[in-house]
Amino acid sequence: MGFVLHLLSLARPKQWVKNIFVFTALIFSGKILDGASILNTLIAFVAFCLASSSVYFINDYRDIEEDSQHPEKKHRPLASDALPRWVGLLGALLLCISGLAVAGVFLNRATLGVVGLYLGLNIAYSFGLKHLVIIDVLVIAAGFVLRILAGAVALTVMPSAWLLVCAVTISLFLGFTKRRAEVVLLGDRASDHRKVLSDYSPAFLDQMVSAVTAATIVAYVLYTVDERTVSLVGSRALLLSVPLVLYGIFRYLYLVYHTDSGGDPTRTVITDIPLIITVALWSLLCATIILVENEFWDFTWLK
């Protein structure tokens, strides 16, 4: 039983929440009530859960020595010797094959290609790209974009360019705040845990966070008024969701700078009640705007 629990810990099921980005195309394509589209999106979600877990197996195998120096990560199964090292390699291989098989057999070649690209990019990250300053965060951002693309090609639709820009900027926001939290938490021992952290400083990361915060807000506003978005929704009613996005971003910044959160973005998002409520309200509002008859939003200032 302990062996199984350690395997689950290694697979990081809590991190699967990141794969919710796969559902983006389902929501914003207006197919949220279509049974076949829902099923295909769920399959793409499963494929990404398997693929992302395989990446965590690889990362933990590669980072055993570094994680052993981290105050929290030293308790991970491989770093603490709770599981033998070969489990990391074998588990990564099996999960990798399973993720590709699910995408290729139950969906289409395009989805298989996106999942394969995600795996290739993250393997490259584990074996070298994670040591390159800024590039390491860009790779993380690319992973979120690929999640959105996977959900889109599974439905044979193409997401808005501005939606992809939003995905890039919000993932950069999460990536740079994560790096800042690591640098602040580990202090002088930061480079012992992750070599690239020696190339970052709180001041530099503060500038990056400020830049991507502004870019995220602007990109989202432009997405809501983009011609393609307006054509789908029938109005500019998605502008009504901007205040929720602003509050969510500012609340996250508050947690990063005043409660030393941000080292684990997933934990921060799923444990902070105000953020949970904000995400739920944003999702409900967007779904309502997209699904409810356009006449309901027929206000002059929204047209």
C-alpha positions in Angstrom: 0.0 0.0 0.0 2.8 2.4 0.8 4.5 1.6 -2.5 1.2 2.6 -4.4 0.9 5.8 -2.4 4.5 6.7 -3.2 3.8 6.1 -6.9 0.8 8.4 -6.7 2.9 11.0 -5.0 5.5 10.7 -7.8 2.7 11.1 -10.5 1.6 14.4 -8.8 -2.2 14.0 -9.3 -2.7 17.4 -7.7 -0.8 18.9 -10.6 -3.4 17.6 -13.1 -5.3 20.7 -12.4 -2.9 22.4 -14.9 -4.4 20.2 -17.6 -7.7 22.0 -17.2 -6.3 24.3 -19.9 -7.2 21.4 -22.3 -10.9 22.4 -21.8 -10.3 26.0 -23.0 -11.2 25.2 -26.6 -14.3 23.3 -25.5 -15.6 26.4 -23.6 -14.7 29.1 -26.0 -15.7 27.3 -29.2 -19.3 27.1 -28.0 -19.3 23.3 -28.0 -19.6 22.9 -24.3 -23.0 21.2 -24.6 -21.9 18.8 -27.5 -21.5 15.3 -26.2 -18.9 14.2 -28.7 -16.8 17.3 -28.1 -17.0 16.8 -24.3 -15.9 13.2 -24.7 -12.9 14.1 -27.0 -11.8 16.8 -24.6 -12.0 14.4 -21.6 -9.8 12.0 -23.6 -7.3 14.7 -24.4 -7.3 15.6 -20.7 -6.5 12.0 -19.7 -3.7 11.9 -22.3 -2.1 15.0 -20.9 -2.5 13.7 -17.3 -0.6 10.6 -18.3 2.0 12.6 -20.3 2.5 15.2 -17.5 2.9 12.5 -14.9 5.6 10.8 -17.0 7.4 14.2 -17.0 7.2 14.4 -13.2 8.8 10.9 -13.0 11.6 12.0 -15.2 12.1 15.3 -13.4 12.3 13.6 -10.0 14.7 11.0 -11.3 17.0 13.7 -12.7 16.7 16.0 -9.7 17.3 13.5 -6.9 20.4 15.2 -5.7 19.0 18.8 -6.0 15.7 17.9 -4.4 17.5 16.3 -1.4 18.8 19.9 -0.6 15.4 21.4 -0.7 13.5 21.9 2.6 10.2 20.5 1.1 11.2 18.5 -2.0 13.6 16.3 0.0 10.5 14.3 1.1 9.7 13.2 -2.4 9.7 9.4 -2.9 12.9 9.3 -5.0 14.8 12.0 -3.1 14.0 10.4 0.2 14.8 6.8 -1.1 11.3 5.7 -0.4 11.3 4.3 -3.9 14.2 2.9 -5.8 15.6 5.0 -8.6 14.7 2.6 -11.4 11.0 3.2 -10.6 11.4 6.7 -11.9 12.7 5.5 -15.3 10.2 2.6 -15.8 7.2 4.7 -14.6 8.2 7.5 -17.0 8.4 5.1 -19.9 5.1 3.5 -19.2 3.2 6.7 -18.7 4.8 8.3 -21.8 3.6 5.4 -24.0 0.2 5.4 -22.4 -0.3 9.1 -23.0 0.7 8.9 -26.6 -1.5 5.8 -27.1 -4.6 7.4 -25.7 -4.1 10.5 -28.0 -3.3 8.4 -31.1 -5.9 5.7 -30.7 -8.9 7.6 -29.4 -8.4 11.0 -31.0 -6.3 11.9 -34.1 -2.8 12.4 -35.4 -2.8 16.1 -34.6 -3.5 15.5 -30.9 -0.9 12.8 -30.9 1.6 15.3 -32.4 0.8 17.9 -29.8 1.2 15.4 -26.9 4.4 14.2 -28.5 5.7 17.7 -28.8 4.8 18.4 -25.2 6.8 15.3 -24.1 9.7 16.1 -26.3 9.9 19.7 -25.0 9.7 18.7 -21.4 12.3 15.9 -21.7 14.6 18.5 -23.3 13.8 20.7 -20.3 14.7 18.0 -17.8 18.0 17.2 -19.6 19.3 20.8 -20.1 16.8 23.6 -20.9 15.9 24.0 -17.2 19.5 25.3 -16.6 19.1 28.2 -19.1 17.9 31.4 -17.5 14.5 32.7 -18.9 14.4 29.8 -21.3 13.4 27.6 -18.4 10.3 29.7 -17.8 9.5 30.0 -21.5 9.4 26.2 -21.8 6.9 26.0 -18.9 4.8 28.6 -20.7 4.9 26.6 -23.9 3.5 23.6 -22.0 0.3 25.5 -21.3 0.0 26.7 -24.9 0.3 23.0 -26.0 -2.4 22.0 -23.6 -4.8 24.5 -25.2 -3.8 23.3 -28.7 -4.4 19.7 -27.7 -7.9 20.5 -26.7 -8.4 22.5 -29.9 -7.1 19.9 -32.3 -9.1 17.2 -30.5 -12.2 19.1 -31.6 -10.7 20.0 -35.0 -10.9 23.8 -34.2 -8.3 26.5 -34.0 -8.1 28.7 -30.9 -7.9 32.5 -31.3 -4.4 34.0 -31.5 -5.2 36.3 -28.6 -6.3 33.3 -26.5 -2.9 31.7 -27.1 -1.2 35.0 -26.2 -3.2 35.0 -22.9 -2.0 31.5 -22.2 1.6 32.5 -22.8 1.4 35.5 -20.6 -0.5 33.9 -17.7 1.9 31.0 -17.7 4.9 33.3 -17.7 3.3 35.1 -14.8 3.0 31.9 -12.9 6.5 30.8 -13.9 8.3 34.0 -12.8 6.4 34.2 -9.5 7.3 30.6 -8.9 11.0 31.3 -9.5 10.8 34.4 -7.2 9.3 32.3 -4.4 12.1 29.7 -4.8 14.8 32.4 -4.7 13.3 34.0 -1.6 12.7 30.7 0.2 16.1 29.1 -0.5 18.2 32.2 -0.2 21.9 31.5 -0.4 21.2 27.8 -1.0 19.1 28.5 -4.1 21.8 27.4 -6.5 22.2 24.1 -4.6 18.7 23.2 -5.4 18.5 24.4 -9.0 21.6 25.9 -10.7 19.6 28.3 -12.8 18.3 30.1 -9.7 21.8 31.6 -9.3 21.0 33.6 -12.4 17.9 35.1 -10.9 17.5 37.8 -8.3 14.4 39.1 -6.5 14.8 42.5 -8.2 15.1 41.0 -11.7 12.1 38.7 -11.1 10.1 41.6 -9.8 10.6 43.3 -13.1 9.6 40.2 -15.1 6.5 39.7 -12.9 5.5 43.4 -13.5 6.0 43.0 -17.3 4.0 39.8 -17.7 1.3 41.0 -15.3 0.6 44.0 -17.5 0.9 41.9 -20.7 -1.6 39.3 -19.3 -4.2 42.0 -18.5 -3.9 43.7 -21.9 -3.9 40.4 -23.8 -7.1 39.2 -22.1 -8.9 42.5 -22.7 -7.9 42.4 -26.4 -9.1 38.8 -26.6 -12.6 39.8 -25.3 -12.9 42.4 -28.0 -11.2 40.4 -30.8 -13.4 40.1 -34.0 -13.3 36.4 -33.8 -14.4 36.4 -30.1 -17.2 38.9 -30.7 -18.4 36.9 -33.7 -18.6 33.8 -31.5 -20.3 35.4 -28.6 -22.4 37.9 -30.5 -21.3 40.9 -28.4 -18.4 42.2 -26.3 -20.0 40.8 -23.2 -16.8 38.9 -22.2 -15.6 42.4 -21.1 -17.7 41.8 -18.1 -15.3 39.1 -16.9 -12.3 41.5 -16.9 -12.8 42.6 -13.2 -12.7 39.0 -12.1 -9.5 38.4 -14.0 -8.0 41.6 -12.5 -8.9 40.5 -9.0 -7.6 37.0 -9.5 -4.2 38.3 -10.7 -3.9 40.9 -7.9 -5.0 38.3 -5.3 -2.3 35.9 -6.5 0.3 38.7 -6.4 -0.8 39.5 -2.8 -0.2 35.8 -1.8 3.2 35.8 -3.5 4.5 39.0 -1.9 2.8 38.9 1.5 2.4 35.2 2.4 5.4 33.7 0.7 3.2 31.6 -1.6 3.8 31.0 -5.3 6.4 28.3 -5.0 3.7 25.8 -5.9 1.2 27.7 -8.1 -1.2 24.7 -8.2 -1.3 24.5 -4.4 -1.9 28.2 -4.1 -4.8 28.2 -6.6 -6.6 25.2 -5.1 -6.2 26.2 -1.4 -6.9 29.9 -1.4 -10.7 30.3 -1.0 -10.9 33.8 -2.6 -9.0 32.5 -5.7 -11.2 29.4 -5.9 -14.4 31.5 -5.8 -13.0 33.9 -8.4 -12.1 31.1 -10.8 -15.5 29.5 -10.3 -17.3 32.8 -10.9 -15.2 33.6 -14.0 -15.9 30.1 -15.4 -19.6 30.4 -14.7 -19.8 33.9 -16.2 -17.9 33.0 -19.4 -20.0 29.9 -19.9 -23.2 31.9 -19.4 -22.2 34.6 -21.8 -21.3 32.1 -24.5 -24.3 29.9 -24.1 -27.2 32.3 -23.3 -29.0 33.9 -26.3 -27.1 36.9 -27.7 -30.1 39.2 -27.2 -29.7 39.0 -23.5 -26.4 40.9 -23.9 -27.7 43.3 -26.5 -26.6 46.4 -24.7 -25.4 49.4 -26.8 -22.1 49.8 -25.0 -21.3 46.1 -25.5 -21.9 46.0 -29.2 
